[in-house]
Amino acid sequence: MDGKVASTASGSCASNRRIATLGDLQQQQQQQQQQQQQQQQQQQQQQQQQHQQQQQHQRQQSGTSEKRSI
């Protein structure tokens, strides 16, 4: 009896390990996708910041030109 119990226990451990490795792979893929999404968001934010800086620069130029015209 003891031998049979031990063999079934080790067998279930092996099957559990296989399931765990599959789950780990899926988690890793999800994490990589999340990281890629975060990188894309950061790039979009940087582009927005650059655009805002350009707008501010144009406003300053228009402000100085108005003063000169007066």
Gaussian input, Z-matrix of N, CA and C with variables (Angstrom, degrees):
# hf/3-21g

backbone

0 1
 N
 C     1     B1
 C     2     B2     1     A1
 N     3     B3     2     A2     1     D1
 C     4     B4     3     A3     2     D2
 C     5     B5     4     A4     3     D3
 N     6     B6     5     A5     4     D4
 C     7     B7     6     A6     5     D5
 C     8     B8     7     A7     6     D6
 N     9     B9     8     A8     7     D7
 C    10    B10     9     A9     8     D8
 C    11    B11    10    A10     9     D9
 N    12    B12    11    A11    10    D10
 C    13    B13    12    A12    11    D11
 C    14    B14    13    A13    12    D12
 N    15    B15    14    A14    13    D13
 C    16    B16    15    A15    14    D14
 C    17    B17    16    A16    15    D15
 N    18    B18    17    A17    16    D16
 C    19    B19    18    A18    17    D17
 C    20    B20    19    A19    18    D18
 N    21    B21    20    A20    19    D19
 C    22    B22    21    A21    20    D20
 C    23    B23    22    A22    21    D21
 N    24    B24    23    A23    22    D22
 C    25    B25    24    A24    23    D23
 C    26    B26    25    A25    24    D24
 N    27    B27    26    A26    25    D25
 C    28    B28    27    A27    26    D26
 C    29    B29    28    A28    27    D27
 N    30    B30    29    A29    28    D28
 C    31    B31    30    A30    29    D29
 C    32    B32    31    A31    30    D30
 N    33    B33    32    A32    31    D31
 C    34    B34    33    A33    32    D32
 C    35    B35    34    A34    33    D33
 N    36    B36    35    A35    34    D34
 C    37    B37    36    A36    35    D35
 C    38    B38    37    A37    36    D36
 N    39    B39    38    A38    37    D37
 C    40    B40    39    A39    38    D38
 C    41    B41    40    A40    39    D39
 N    42    B42    41    A41    40    D40
 C    43    B43    42    A42    41    D41
 C    44    B44    43    A43    42    D42
 N    45    B45    44    A44    43    D43
 C    46    B46    45    A45    44    D44
 C    47    B47    46    A46    45    D45
 N    48    B48    47    A47    46    D46
 C    49    B49    48    A48    47    D47
 C    50    B50    49    A49    48    D48
 N    51    B51    50    A50    49    D49
 C    52    B52    51    A51    50    D50
 C    53    B53    52    A52    51    D51
 N    54    B54    53    A53    52    D52
 C    55    B55    54    A54    53    D53
 C    56    B56    55    A55    54    D54
 N    57    B57    56    A56    55    D55
 C    58    B58    57    A57    56    D56
 C    59    B59    58    A58    57    D57
 N    60    B60    59    A59    58    D58
 C    61    B61    60    A60    59    D59
 C    62    B62    61    A61    60    D60
 N    63    B63    62    A62    61    D61
 C    64    B64    63    A63    62    D62
 C    65    B65    64    A64    63    D63
 N    66    B66    65    A65    64    D64
 C    67    B67    66    A66    65    D65
 C    68    B68    67    A67    66    D66
 N    69    B69    68    A68    67    D67
 C    70    B70    69    A69    68    D68
 C    71    B71    70    A70    69    D69
 N    72    B72    71    A71    70    D70
 C    73    B73    72    A72    71    D71
 C    74    B74    73    A73    72    D72
 N    75    B75    74    A74    73    D73
 C    76    B76    75    A75    74    D74
 C    77    B77    76    A76    75    D75
 N    78    B78    77    A77    76    D76
 C    79    B79    78    A78    77    D77
 C    80    B80    79    A79    78    D78
 N    81    B81    80    A80    79    D79
 C    82    B82    81    A81    80    D80
 C    83    B83    82    A82    81    D81
 N    84    B84    83    A83    82    D82
 C    85    B85    84    A84    83    D83
 C    86    B86    85    A85    84    D84
 N    87    B87    86    A86    85    D85
 C    88    B88    87    A87    86    D86
 C    89    B89    88    A88    87    D87
 N    90    B90    89    A89    88    D88
 C    91    B91    90    A90    89    D89
 C    92    B92    91    A91    90    D90
 N    93    B93    92    A92    91    D91
 C    94    B94    93    A93    92    D92
 C    95    B95    94    A94    93    D93
 N    96    B96    95    A95    94    D94
 C    97    B97    96    A96    95    D95
 C    98    B98    97    A97    96    D96
 N    99    B99    98    A98    97    D97
 C   100   B100    99    A99    98    D98
 C   101   B101   100   A100    99    D99
 N   102   B102   101   A101   100   D100
 C   103   B103   102   A102   101   D101
 C   104   B104   103   A103   102   D102
 N   105   B105   104   A104   103   D103
 C   106   B106   105   A105   104   D104
 C   107   B107   106   A106   105   D105
 N   108   B108   107   A107   106   D106
 C   109   B109   108   A108   107   D107
 C   110   B110   109   A109   108   D108
 N   111   B111   110   A110   109   D109
 C   112   B112   111   A111   110   D110
 C   113   B113   112   A112   111   D111
 N   114   B114   113   A113   112   D112
 C   115   B115   114   A114   113   D113
 C   116   B116   115   A115   114   D114
 N   117   B117   116   A116   115   D115
 C   118   B118   117   A117   116   D116
 C   119   B119   118   A118   117   D117
 N   120   B120   119   A119   118   D118
 C   121   B121   120   A120   119   D119
 C   122   B122   121   A121   120   D120
 N   123   B123   122   A122   121   D121
 C   124   B124   123   A123   122   D122
 C   125   B125   124   A124   123   D123
 N   126   B126   125   A125   124   D124
 C   127   B127   126   A126   125   D125
 C   128   B128   127   A127   126   D126
 N   129   B129   128   A128   127   D127
 C   130   B130   129   A129   128   D128
 C   131   B131   130   A130   129   D129
 N   132   B132   131   A131   130   D130
 C   133   B133   132   A132   131   D131
 C   134   B134   133   A133   132   D132
 N   135   B135   134   A134   133   D133
 C   136   B136   135   A135   134   D134
 C   137   B137   136   A136   135   D135
 N   138   B138   137   A137   136   D136
 C   139   B139   138   A138   137   D137
 C   140   B140   139   A139   138   D138
 N   141   B141   140   A140   139   D139
 C   142   B142   141   A141   140   D140
 C   143   B143   142   A142   141   D141
 N   144   B144   143   A143   142   D142
 C   145   B145   144   A144   143   D143
 C   146   B146   145   A145   144   D144
 N   147   B147   146   A146   145   D145
 C   148   B148   147   A147   146   D146
 C   149   B149   148   A148   147   D147
 N   150   B150   149   A149   148   D148
 C   151   B151   150   A150   149   D149
 C   152   B152   151   A151   150   D150
 N   153   B153   152   A152   151   D151
 C   154   B154   153   A153   152   D152
 C   155   B155   154   A154   153   D153
 N   156   B156   155   A155   154   D154
 C   157   B157   156   A156   155   D155
 C   158   B158   157   A157   156   D156
 N   159   B159   158   A158   157   D157
 C   160   B160   159   A159   158   D158
 C   161   B161   160   A160   159   D159
 N   162   B162   161   A161   160   D160
 C   163   B163   162   A162   161   D161
 C   164   B164   163   A163   162   D162
 N   165   B165   164   A164   163   D163
 C   166   B166   165   A165   164   D164
 C   167   B167   166   A166   165   D165
 N   168   B168   167   A167   166   D166
 C   169   B169   168   A168   167   D167
 C   170   B170   169   A169   168   D168
 N   171   B171   170   A170   169   D169
 C   172   B172   171   A171   170   D170
 C   173   B173   172   A172   171   D171
 N   174   B174   173   A173   172   D172
 C   175   B175   174   A174   173   D173
 C   176   B176   175   A175   174   D174
 N   177   B177   176   A176   175   D175
 C   178   B178   177   A177   176   D176
 C   179   B179   178   A178   177   D177
 N   180   B180   179   A179   178   D178
 C   181   B181   180   A180   179   D179
 C   182   B182   181   A181   180   D180
 N   183   B183   182   A182   181   D181
 C   184   B184   183   A183   182   D182
 C   185   B185   184   A184   183   D183
 N   186   B186   185   A185   184   D184
 C   187   B187   186   A186   185   D185
 C   188   B188   187   A187   186   D186
 N   189   B189   188   A188   187   D187
 C   190   B190   189   A189   188   D188
 C   191   B191   190   A190   189   D189
 N   192   B192   191   A191   190   D190
 C   193   B193   192   A192   191   D191
 C   194   B194   193   A193   192   D192
 N   195   B195   194   A194   193   D193
 C   196   B196   195   A195   194   D194
 C   197   B197   196   A196   195   D195
 N   198   B198   197   A197   196   D196
 C   199   B199   198   A198   197   D197
 C   200   B200   199   A199   198   D198
 N   201   B201   200   A200   199   D199
 C   202   B202   201   A201   200   D200
 C   203   B203   202   A202   201   D201
 N   204   B204   203   A203   202   D202
 C   205   B205   204   A204   203   D203
 C   206   B206   205   A205   204   D204
 N   207   B207   206   A206   205   D205
 C   208   B208   207   A207   206   D206
 C   209   B209   208   A208   207   D207

   B1=1.4741
   B2=1.5249
   B3=1.3257
   B4=1.4621
   B5=1.5280
   B6=1.3272
   B7=1.4584
   B8=1.5183
   B9=1.3305
   B10=1.4648
   B11=1.5241
   B12=1.3149
   B13=1.4670
   B14=1.5242
   B15=1.3237
   B16=1.4539
   B17=1.5222
   B18=1.3310
   B19=1.4680
   B20=1.5314
   B21=1.3200
   B22=1.4577
   B23=1.5270
   B24=1.3199
   B25=1.4645
   B26=1.5222
   B27=1.3364
   B28=1.4622
   B29=1.5256
   B30=1.3318
   B31=1.4607
   B32=1.5172
   B33=1.3223
   B34=1.4559
   B35=1.5313
   B36=1.3186
   B37=1.4714
   B38=1.5227
   B39=1.3295
   B40=1.4685
   B41=1.5210
   B42=1.3289
   B43=1.4630
   B44=1.5293
   B45=1.3207
   B46=1.4669
   B47=1.5216
   B48=1.3108
   B49=1.4672
   B50=1.5185
   B51=1.3216
   B52=1.4635
   B53=1.5263
   B54=1.3009
   B55=1.4670
   B56=1.5306
   B57=1.3201
   B58=1.4639
   B59=1.5220
   B60=1.3331
   B61=1.4688
   B62=1.5162
   B63=1.3164
   B64=1.4625
   B65=1.5267
   B66=1.3261
   B67=1.4612
   B68=1.5106
   B69=1.3333
   B70=1.4646
   B71=1.5211
   B72=1.3219
   B73=1.4664
   B74=1.5235
   B75=1.3045
   B76=1.4629
   B77=1.5264
   B78=1.3286
   B79=1.4561
   B80=1.5225
   B81=1.3251
   B82=1.4644
   B83=1.5161
   B84=1.3187
   B85=1.4546
   B86=1.5270
   B87=1.3190
   B88=1.4609
   B89=1.5205
   B90=1.3271
   B91=1.4568
   B92=1.5214
   B93=1.3160
   B94=1.4548
   B95=1.5163
   B96=1.3191
   B97=1.4573
   B98=1.5234
   B99=1.3234
   B100=1.4576
   B101=1.5217
   B102=1.3315
   B103=1.4539
   B104=1.5218
   B105=1.3073
   B106=1.4604
   B107=1.5222
   B108=1.3237
   B109=1.4549
   B110=1.5227
   B111=1.3294
   B112=1.4574
   B113=1.5251
   B114=1.3181
   B115=1.4580
   B116=1.5194
   B117=1.3175
   B118=1.4535
   B119=1.5248
   B120=1.3166
   B121=1.4595
   B122=1.5261
   B123=1.3359
   B124=1.4540
   B125=1.5165
   B126=1.3115
   B127=1.4529
   B128=1.5235
   B129=1.3156
   B130=1.4509
   B131=1.5297
   B132=1.3217
   B133=1.4590
   B134=1.5222
   B135=1.3164
   B136=1.4553
   B137=1.5187
   B138=1.3167
   B139=1.4524
   B140=1.5262
   B141=1.3116
   B142=1.4613
   B143=1.5226
   B144=1.3273
   B145=1.4608
   B146=1.5207
   B147=1.3059
   B148=1.4544
   B149=1.5224
   B150=1.3127
   B151=1.4520
   B152=1.5319
   B153=1.3301
   B154=1.4652
   B155=1.5300
   B156=1.3139
   B157=1.4568
   B158=1.5205
   B159=1.3075
   B160=1.4620
   B161=1.5302
   B162=1.3083
   B163=1.4666
   B164=1.5291
   B165=1.3225
   B166=1.4557
   B167=1.5245
   B168=1.3056
   B169=1.4563
   B170=1.5321
   B171=1.3129
   B172=1.4583
   B173=1.5309
   B174=1.3045
   B175=1.4654
   B176=1.5264
   B177=1.3183
   B178=1.4537
   B179=1.5272
   B180=1.3030
   B181=1.4520
   B182=1.5279
   B183=1.3328
   B184=1.4603
   B185=1.5298
   B186=1.3200
   B187=1.4643
   B188=1.5126
   B189=1.3123
   B190=1.4622
   B191=1.5153
   B192=1.3091
   B193=1.4647
   B194=1.5284
   B195=1.3376
   B196=1.4633
   B197=1.5273
   B198=1.3151
   B199=1.4584
   B200=1.5220
   B201=1.3098
   B202=1.4543
   B203=1.5210
   B204=1.3346
   B205=1.4598
   B206=1.5248
   B207=1.3308
   B208=1.4752
   B209=1.5231
   A1=111.38
   A2=115.10
   A3=117.80
   A4=111.30
   A5=116.64
   A6=120.69
   A7=111.46
   A8=116.90
   A9=120.08
   A10=111.02
   A11=115.68
   A12=119.55
   A13=110.16
   A14=116.14
   A15=120.05
   A16=110.39
   A17=117.41
   A18=120.65
   A19=109.90
   A20=117.04
   A21=119.11
   A22=110.25
   A23=116.61
   A24=120.15
   A25=109.90
   A26=116.27
   A27=118.79
   A28=110.14
   A29=116.37
   A30=120.15
   A31=111.09
   A32=116.83
   A33=119.81
   A34=110.27
   A35=116.52
   A36=119.80
   A37=109.82
   A38=115.30
   A39=119.57
   A40=110.05
   A41=116.83
   A42=119.50
   A43=109.48
   A44=117.57
   A45=120.49
   A46=110.72
   A47=116.13
   A48=119.31
   A49=110.54
   A50=116.85
   A51=119.25
   A52=110.22
   A53=116.33
   A54=120.42
   A55=109.64
   A56=115.76
   A57=119.83
   A58=110.57
   A59=117.12
   A60=118.84
   A61=110.09
   A62=117.28
   A63=119.75
   A64=109.87
   A65=116.63
   A66=120.36
   A67=111.32
   A68=116.79
   A69=120.47
   A70=110.30
   A71=116.63
   A72=120.39
   A73=109.53
   A74=116.97
   A75=120.31
   A76=110.60
   A77=117.11
   A78=120.48
   A79=110.61
   A80=116.65
   A81=120.01
   A82=110.49
   A83=118.05
   A84=121.38
   A85=110.19
   A86=116.59
   A87=120.02
   A88=110.42
   A89=117.41
   A90=120.49
   A91=110.90
   A92=117.53
   A93=120.77
   A94=110.76
   A95=117.28
   A96=120.48
   A97=110.10
   A98=117.01
   A99=120.31
   A100=110.49
   A101=116.92
   A102=120.17
   A103=110.35
   A104=117.73
   A105=120.89
   A106=110.04
   A107=117.20
   A108=120.35
   A109=110.63
   A110=117.16
   A111=120.55
   A112=110.70
   A113=117.15
   A114=120.57
   A115=110.11
   A116=117.87
   A117=121.31
   A118=110.05
   A119=117.73
   A120=120.89
   A121=110.48
   A122=117.11
   A123=120.65
   A124=110.69
   A125=117.79
   A126=121.41
   A127=110.02
   A128=117.38
   A129=120.84
   A130=110.22
   A131=117.32
   A132=120.44
   A133=110.57
   A134=117.63
   A135=120.77
   A136=110.26
   A137=117.78
   A138=120.91
   A139=109.96
   A140=117.53
   A141=120.78
   A142=110.54
   A143=117.06
   A144=120.41
   A145=110.57
   A146=117.85
   A147=121.09
   A148=110.03
   A149=116.67
   A150=121.05
   A151=110.34
   A152=116.60
   A153=120.54
   A154=110.45
   A155=117.01
   A156=120.09
   A157=110.54
   A158=117.64
   A159=121.24
   A160=109.76
   A161=116.86
   A162=120.05
   A163=110.27
   A164=117.38
   A165=120.84
   A166=110.33
   A167=117.55
   A168=122.13
   A169=109.50
   A170=116.63
   A171=120.33
   A172=110.20
   A173=117.51
   A174=120.55
   A175=110.04
   A176=116.49
   A177=119.71
   A178=110.25
   A179=117.31
   A180=121.08
   A181=110.35
   A182=115.97
   A183=119.04
   A184=109.70
   A185=117.05
   A186=120.42
   A187=111.16
   A188=118.70
   A189=120.85
   A190=109.93
   A191=118.31
   A192=120.13
   A193=109.47
   A194=116.85
   A195=119.38
   A196=109.97
   A197=117.45
   A198=120.32
   A199=110.54
   A200=116.65
   A201=120.41
   A202=110.24
   A203=116.47
   A204=119.80
   A205=109.89
   A206=116.49
   A207=119.34
   A208=108.17
   D1=-45.94
   D2=-177.50
   D3=-60.47
   D4=-40.55
   D5=-179.22
   D6=-63.39
   D7=-40.89
   D8=179.97
   D9=-66.00
   D10=-41.84
   D11=179.85
   D12=-61.74
   D13=-42.37
   D14=-178.33
   D15=-64.56
   D16=-40.94
   D17=-177.31
   D18=-67.53
   D19=-41.44
   D20=179.97
   D21=-67.86
   D22=-36.00
   D23=179.86
   D24=-65.22
   D25=-44.47
   D26=-179.61
   D27=-66.86
   D28=-34.68
   D29=178.70
   D30=-64.47
   D31=-42.26
   D32=-179.85
   D33=-68.00
   D34=-33.64
   D35=177.92
   D36=-62.83
   D37=-42.42
   D38=-178.76
   D39=-63.10
   D40=-43.39
   D41=-178.86
   D42=-67.82
   D43=-36.60
   D44=177.26
   D45=-63.62
   D46=-39.08
   D47=179.55
   D48=-63.73
   D49=-40.74
   D50=179.26
   D51=-61.54
   D52=-43.87
   D53=179.36
   D54=-62.32
   D55=-40.09
   D56=-178.31
   D57=-64.48
   D58=-40.46
   D59=-178.88
   D60=-66.28
   D61=-39.23
   D62=177.28
   D63=-62.68
   D64=-43.31
   D65=178.78
   D66=-63.15
   D67=-40.47
   D68=179.20
   D69=-61.50
   D70=-43.41
   D71=-179.38
   D72=-61.09
   D73=-44.73
   D74=-179.86
   D75=-62.05
   D76=-41.99
   D77=179.09
   D78=-63.02
   D79=-42.83
   D80=179.80
   D81=-61.58
   D82=-42.42
   D83=178.99
   D84=-62.31
   D85=-43.15
   D86=179.61
   D87=-63.13
   D88=-42.29
   D89=179.28
   D90=-62.69
   D91=-41.86
   D92=178.39
   D93=-62.63
   D94=-41.54
   D95=178.45
   D96=-63.13
   D97=-42.13
   D98=179.39
   D99=-62.76
   D100=-41.73
   D101=179.46
   D102=-63.14
   D103=-40.91
   D104=178.70
   D105=-63.53
   D106=-41.66
   D107=178.45
   D108=-62.97
   D109=-41.63
   D110=179.10
   D111=-63.18
   D112=-41.65
   D113=179.01
   D114=-62.48
   D115=-41.78
   D116=178.68
   D117=-62.96
   D118=-41.32
   D119=178.92
   D120=-63.10
   D121=-41.87
   D122=179.00
   D123=-62.10
   D124=-41.25
   D125=179.22
   D126=-63.44
   D127=-41.98
   D128=178.81
   D129=-62.89
   D130=-41.70
   D131=179.17
   D132=-62.99
   D133=-41.90
   D134=179.24
   D135=-61.97
   D136=-41.89
   D137=179.04
   D138=-62.99
   D139=-41.05
   D140=178.87
   D141=-63.08
   D142=-42.28
   D143=179.74
   D144=-62.68
   D145=-42.83
   D146=178.86
   D147=-61.61
   D148=-40.66
   D149=-179.84
   D150=-63.56
   D151=-42.04
   D152=178.75
   D153=-63.10
   D154=-41.74
   D155=179.94
   D156=-62.26
   D157=-40.29
   D158=179.08
   D159=-63.58
   D160=-41.98
   D161=179.52
   D162=-62.28
   D163=-45.07
   D164=179.72
   D165=-60.97
   D166=-40.76
   D167=-179.19
   D168=-63.62
   D169=-42.19
   D170=179.18
   D171=-64.71
   D172=-38.64
   D173=179.60
   D174=-63.58
   D175=-42.54
   D176=-179.92
   D177=-62.23
   D178=-42.02
   D179=-179.97
   D180=-64.00
   D181=-43.55
   D182=-179.24
   D183=-65.79
   D184=-34.85
   D185=178.87
   D186=-65.36
   D187=-42.61
   D188=-179.86
   D189=-68.97
   D190=-36.27
   D191=-178.63
   D192=-68.18
   D193=-35.09
   D194=178.57
   D195=-65.10
   D196=-42.61
   D197=179.88
   D198=-63.00
   D199=-39.88
   D200=-179.66
   D201=-64.28
   D202=-39.87
   D203=-177.28
   D204=-66.95
   D205=-32.09
   D206=178.83
   D207=-71.98

